[in-house]
Amino acid sequence: MPELLEHLGEMGLVGLVKIDGERERKPWTVVISGQRLDGAVIRVDGHSLEYCLRHAVASLHERFPDLSVAHRRPCGRTARSAVLEQ
């Protein structure tokens, strides 16, 4: 995940990951924003960090189809995910 957030920063985007222990449902939130999104904000709330990252990256891929980067799952296996590639 640090590589993903670093790459977002290199692209001029802002990435935020939040865990809210006070919420009983969907405690994880991933938000991506920035000028490259033309005022749009990608926000995903979910039951796990992996779920939120997967869906946020899919939304990025919809906006930027030529994006591609692998990120590491918590168990150490590599999952193919879309992230902005310059």
Backbone as CSV, one residue per row, in Angstrom:
resi,resn,N_x,N_y,N_z,CA_x,CA_y,CA_z,C_x,C_y,C_z
1,MET,0.806,-1.197,0.000,0.000,0.000,0.000,0.853,1.267,0.000
2,PRO,1.977,1.318,0.699,2.781,2.547,0.630,3.177,2.910,-0.801
3,GLU,3.451,1.891,-1.630,3.823,2.168,-3.018,2.658,2.787,-3.780
4,LEU,1.467,2.295,-3.509,0.267,2.826,-4.152,0.082,4.292,-3.794
5,LEU,0.161,4.619,-2.507,-0.025,5.999,-2.075,1.084,6.895,-2.608
6,GLU,2.303,6.384,-2.635,3.418,7.156,-3.177,3.182,7.467,-4.655
7,HIS,2.708,6.475,-5.397,2.454,6.664,-6.822,1.334,7.680,-7.048
8,LEU,0.303,7.630,-6.224,-0.769,8.618,-6.328,-0.210,10.019,-6.122
9,GLY,0.669,10.173,-5.130,1.292,11.468,-4.867,2.122,11.953,-6.032
10,GLU,2.860,11.036,-6.659,3.667,11.401,-7.822,2.791,11.900,-8.967
11,MET,1.553,11.428,-9.005,0.636,11.833,-10.067,-0.145,13.094,-9.711
12,GLY,0.134,13.662,-8.545,-0.577,14.859,-8.137,-1.923,14.576,-7.503
13,LEU,-2.132,13.335,-7.096,-3.377,12.959,-6.437,-3.156,12.847,-4.935
14,VAL,-4.247,12.878,-4.199,-4.216,12.738,-2.751,-4.901,11.432,-2.398
15,GLY,-4.253,10.604,-1.573,-4.843,9.346,-1.136,-4.982,9.329,0.371
16,LEU,-6.125,8.894,0.850,-6.402,8.838,2.275,-6.962,7.460,2.611
17,VAL,-6.407,6.840,3.658,-6.919,5.566,4.155,-7.327,5.789,5.609
18,LYS,-8.536,5.345,5.954,-9.058,5.571,7.300,-9.709,4.299,7.833
19,ILE,-9.479,4.025,9.106,-10.212,2.982,9.815,-10.977,3.674,10.939
20,ASP,-12.277,3.452,10.979,-13.129,4.083,11.979,-13.720,2.994,12.861
21,GLY,-13.091,2.756,13.972,-13.510,1.715,14.896,-14.864,1.958,15.533
22,GLU,-15.365,3.165,15.430,-16.674,3.469,15.999,-17.819,3.051,15.086
23,ARG,-17.515,2.839,13.798,-18.558,2.380,12.864,-18.673,0.869,12.945
24,GLU,-19.866,0.372,13.104,-20.073,-1.070,13.178,-20.012,-1.720,11.799
25,ARG,-20.456,-1.017,10.777,-20.442,-1.539,9.409,-19.506,-0.689,8.577
26,LYS,-18.796,-1.330,7.688,-17.905,-0.646,6.748,-16.972,0.343,7.442
27,PRO,-16.109,-0.140,8.322,-15.234,0.766,9.065,-14.076,1.351,8.242
28,TRP,-13.760,0.755,7.092,-12.651,1.236,6.271,-13.137,2.234,5.232
29,THR,-12.322,3.259,4.973,-12.606,4.245,3.934,-11.324,4.535,3.174
30,VAL,-11.423,4.572,1.846,-10.332,5.016,0.981,-10.877,6.158,0.137
31,VAL,-10.153,7.281,0.135,-10.548,8.454,-0.638,-9.378,8.853,-1.527
32,ILE,-9.664,9.134,-2.792,-8.665,9.630,-3.733,-9.240,10.890,-4.374
33,SER,-8.445,11.964,-4.365,-8.886,13.214,-4.960,-7.697,13.908,-5.606
34,GLY,-7.965,14.995,-6.279,-6.893,15.764,-6.899,-7.329,16.375,-8.211
35,GLN,-6.518,17.311,-8.696,-6.855,18.038,-9.915,-7.016,17.125,-11.120
36,ARG,-6.253,16.047,-11.197,-6.352,15.145,-12.356,-7.718,14.489,-12.458
37,LEU,-8.483,14.519,-11.384,-9.829,13.940,-11.402,-10.883,14.996,-11.738
38,ASP,-10.449,16.172,-12.123,-11.363,17.246,-12.538,-12.464,17.528,-11.515
39,GLY,-12.085,17.625,-10.263,-13.040,17.953,-9.212,-13.785,16.768,-8.631
40,ALA,-13.640,15.602,-9.249,-14.312,14.403,-8.727,-13.527,13.847,-7.531
41,VAL,-14.186,13.085,-6.722,-13.572,12.403,-5.588,-13.985,10.948,-5.650
42,ILE,-13.022,10.067,-5.496,-13.317,8.638,-5.411,-13.336,8.286,-3.931
43,ARG,-14.449,7.742,-3.464,-14.571,7.333,-2.065,-15.173,5.941,-2.030
44,VAL,-14.525,5.069,-1.274,-15.040,3.712,-1.103,-15.047,3.403,0.389
45,ASP,-16.204,2.996,0.901,-16.348,2.520,2.272,-16.556,1.018,2.206
46,GLY,-15.920,0.274,3.102,-16.084,-1.171,3.040,-15.710,-1.890,4.314
47,HIS,-15.874,-3.200,4.246,-15.630,-4.069,5.392,-14.152,-4.417,5.569
48,SER,-13.321,-4.188,4.528,-11.890,-4.484,4.642,-11.085,-3.485,3.817
49,LEU,-9.841,-3.324,4.180,-8.959,-2.439,3.424,-8.767,-2.957,2.008
50,GLU,-8.591,-4.254,1.842,-8.409,-4.839,0.516,-9.603,-4.538,-0.391
51,TYR,-10.806,-4.653,0.136,-12.017,-4.345,-0.626,-11.992,-2.887,-1.096
52,CYS,-11.704,-1.975,-0.182,-11.701,-0.550,-0.513,-10.637,-0.222,-1.552
53,LEU,-9.434,-0.758,-1.371,-8.366,-0.501,-2.334,-8.721,-1.051,-3.711
54,ARG,-9.240,-2.263,-3.742,-9.598,-2.891,-5.016,-10.618,-2.034,-5.776
55,HIS,-11.636,-1.546,-5.077,-12.679,-0.760,-5.739,-12.218,0.655,-6.083
56,ALA,-11.394,1.260,-5.251,-10.866,2.590,-5.564,-9.959,2.525,-6.792
57,VAL,-9.122,1.501,-6.854,-8.224,1.332,-7.996,-9.029,1.037,-9.265
58,ALA,-10.101,0.276,-9.144,-10.965,0.010,-10.304,-11.587,1.309,-10.816
59,SER,-11.989,2.199,-9.917,-12.538,3.491,-10.325,-11.487,4.329,-11.034
60,LEU,-10.253,4.300,-10.533,-9.167,5.006,-11.207,-8.949,4.443,-12.605
61,HIS,-9.008,3.129,-12.700,-8.785,2.487,-13.989,-9.870,2.869,-14.998
62,GLU,-11.091,3.065,-14.537,-12.168,3.510,-15.427,-11.861,4.891,-16.014
63,ARG,-11.264,5.753,-15.209,-10.941,7.107,-15.657,-9.648,7.153,-16.476
64,PHE,-8.706,6.255,-16.143,-7.395,6.208,-16.792,-7.121,4.769,-17.227
65,PRO,-7.683,4.325,-18.359,-7.605,2.921,-18.772,-6.191,2.367,-18.979
66,ASP,-5.212,3.217,-19.217,-3.861,2.728,-19.484,-3.033,2.549,-18.216
67,LEU,-3.636,2.600,-17.064,-2.926,2.501,-15.800,-2.719,1.056,-15.380
68,SER,-1.568,0.810,-14.783,-1.300,-0.554,-14.334,-0.130,-0.582,-13.367
69,VAL,-0.365,-1.128,-12.178,0.677,-1.315,-11.168,0.248,-2.474,-10.285
70,ALA,1.183,-3.255,-9.822,0.868,-4.346,-8.894,1.013,-3.828,-7.474
71,HIS,0.069,-4.165,-6.602,0.244,-3.833,-5.190,0.211,-5.124,-4.389
72,ARG,0.806,-5.080,-3.207,0.936,-6.275,-2.377,-0.277,-6.435,-1.487
73,ARG,-0.812,-7.637,-1.473,-1.885,-7.955,-0.535,-1.271,-8.135,0.843
74,PRO,-2.081,-7.999,1.901,-1.544,-8.170,3.257,-0.859,-9.509,3.467
75,CYS,-1.283,-10.565,2.774,-0.676,-11.869,2.969,0.630,-12.003,2.189
76,GLY,1.013,-10.974,1.435,2.279,-10.995,0.727,2.187,-11.413,-0.726
77,ARG,1.030,-11.900,-1.171,0.884,-12.270,-2.574,0.675,-11.019,-3.402
78,THR,1.135,-11.041,-4.619,0.964,-9.892,-5.499,-0.384,-9.978,-6.195
79,ALA,-1.128,-8.899,-6.152,-2.418,-8.805,-6.848,-2.274,-7.769,-7.938
80,ARG,-2.744,-8.069,-9.097,-2.670,-7.123,-10.204,-3.749,-6.080,-10.000
81,SER,-3.352,-4.839,-9.907,-4.293,-3.750,-9.688,-3.954,-2.595,-10.597
82,ALA,-4.929,-1.806,-10.853,-4.707,-0.632,-11.709,-4.373,0.570,-10.838
83,VAL,-3.316,1.210,-11.186,-2.932,2.480,-10.582,-2.305,3.284,-11.702
84,LEU,-2.295,4.548,-11.558,-1.832,5.411,-12.627,-0.362,5.202,-12.938
85,GLU,-0.105,4.971,-14.200,1.263,4.841,-14.673,1.525,5.971,-15.645
86,GLN,2.565,6.705,-15.420,2.824,7.877,-16.270,3.469,7.481,-17.557
